[in-house]
């Protein structure tokens, strides 16, 4: 059956009125919270106690460059937000020219760092990798968070982070 433009518009309008149309898909899902994507977003601030460059360039990307001693960390902080409806933290990182860094993700509330400390596999040299960690594995499911940390129990050479977000 062929519909004229007017007929198609009428049919489309009828579906909309009946609630049969899917919701409009946005480029960034409503349940996603960007922390960093080349710059800090959504009220996040640098509270790090490692050597951090928030506007470094590496492998053609703007990224955070992090290096430091044992237990130093990239710590990003903002006013508390609920993780209800969010399921994971997503981090894109690169081991830089040397690789081998042992980095873990830690989440925090306004009062304390949460357990457990979720370790990533050793970072590969000159390789971008995206890691998705369930919030439940960081003790951060259905809570109010105020921070995310990338930390190492040992001194480490520079590595780079191009994106951090909750989804």
C-alpha positions in Angstrom: 0.0 0.0 0.0 1.4 3.4 -1.0 0.7 6.4 1.1 0.8 10.0 -0.2 2.9 12.4 1.9 -0.3 13.7 3.5 -1.4 10.1 4.2 2.0 9.1 5.7 2.0 12.2 7.9 -1.5 11.4 9.1 -0.5 7.8 9.8 2.7 9.0 11.6 0.6 11.5 13.6 -1.9 8.7 14.5 0.9 6.5 15.8 2.4 9.4 17.9 -1.0 10.1 19.4 -1.4 6.4 20.3 2.0 6.4 22.0 3.3 3.8 19.5 6.5 5.7 18.5 9.8 5.0 20.2 11.3 7.8 22.2 13.9 9.9 20.4 17.4 8.6 20.8 19.9 11.2 22.0 23.6 11.1 21.2 24.4 10.9 25.0 22.1 8.7 27.0 20.3 10.4 29.8 21.6 7.9 32.3 25.3 8.6 31.5 27.5 11.0 33.4 30.7 12.2 31.7 33.6 12.9 34.0 36.3 13.6 31.4 36.3 13.5 27.6 39.3 15.7 26.8 38.2 18.1 29.6 36.5 17.8 32.9 32.7 18.0 32.6 29.6 18.1 34.9 31.2 19.9 37.8 34.1 17.5 38.2 37.4 19.0 39.7 40.9 17.8 40.1 41.7 16.7 43.7 44.7 14.5 42.7 47.8 13.8 44.7 49.8 12.6 41.8 51.5 14.6 39.0 48.6 15.3 36.7 48.3 17.3 33.4 44.6 17.6 32.5 45.3 18.9 29.0 48.2 16.6 27.8 48.2 15.2 24.2 49.1 11.6 23.5 48.7 9.6 20.4 46.6 12.3 18.8 44.2 12.6 21.7 43.7 15.1 24.5 44.2 13.1 27.6 45.1 13.3 31.3 48.7 12.4 31.9 49.3 10.8 35.3 52.5 9.7 37.0 53.5 9.3 40.6 54.7 7.4 43.6 53.1 4.5 45.4 49.5 5.1 46.3 49.4 8.5 44.5 46.2 8.9 42.5 44.3 10.8 39.9 41.3 11.9 42.0 38.4 13.6 40.4 35.7 15.0 42.7 32.3 16.7 42.5 29.2 17.2 44.7 27.5 14.0 45.4 25.4 12.3 42.7 23.2 9.2 42.9 24.4 6.1 41.0 20.8 4.7 41.0 20.1 3.7 37.4 23.8 3.6 36.5 25.6 0.3 36.3 29.3 0.9 35.4 32.3 3.2 35.2 34.0 3.3 31.8 37.6 4.4 31.5 39.7 4.7 28.3 43.5 4.6 29.1 46.9 4.0 27.6 50.1 2.8 29.2 52.1 5.5 27.4 55.6 4.7 26.0 56.5 2.3 28.8 53.3 0.5 29.8 53.2 -2.1 32.6 51.4 0.2 35.2 49.2 -1.5 37.7 46.3 0.8 38.1 43.0 0.3 40.0 39.8 2.3 40.2 38.4 3.4 43.5 35.1 5.3 44.1 34.3 7.6 47.0 31.6 9.3 48.8 32.0 12.7 50.5 33.2 10.8 53.6 35.3 7.9 52.5 36.8 5.7 49.8 34.7 2.7 49.0 35.9 -0.9 48.9 36.8 -2.9 47.0 39.7 -1.5 45.0 39.2 -2.9 41.5 42.5 -3.5 39.7 42.9 -3.4 35.9 45.3 -5.7 34.1 48.7 -4.2 33.5 48.5 -1.3 31.0 50.0 -2.0 27.6 52.5 0.4 26.1 51.1 2.7 23.4 47.7 1.0 23.3 44.3 2.6 24.0 42.0 0.3 25.9 38.5 0.9 27.3 37.6 -0.9 30.5 34.1 -1.2 31.9 33.8 -1.9 35.6 30.5 -2.7 37.1 29.7 -0.3 40.0 28.8 -3.3 42.2 32.4 -4.4 41.9 33.6 -1.1 43.3 31.0 -0.9 46.1 29.3 2.0 44.3 26.0 0.6 43.2 22.9 2.5 44.3 24.8 5.0 46.5 25.8 8.7 46.4 29.2 9.1 45.0 31.5 12.2 45.0 34.7 10.9 43.6 36.5 8.5 41.3 40.2 7.7 41.7 42.8 5.9 39.5 45.5 4.7 41.9 48.5 2.4 42.0 50.0 0.6 45.0 53.5 1.2 43.5 55.3 4.1 41.7 54.5 4.3 38.0 55.6 5.9 34.8 53.2 8.2 33.0 50.0 6.8 31.6 47.1 8.6 29.9 43.3 8.7 30.3 41.2 10.0 27.5 37.7 9.3 28.9 36.0 8.5 32.1 32.2 8.2 32.4 29.5 6.5 34.4 26.7 4.7 32.5 
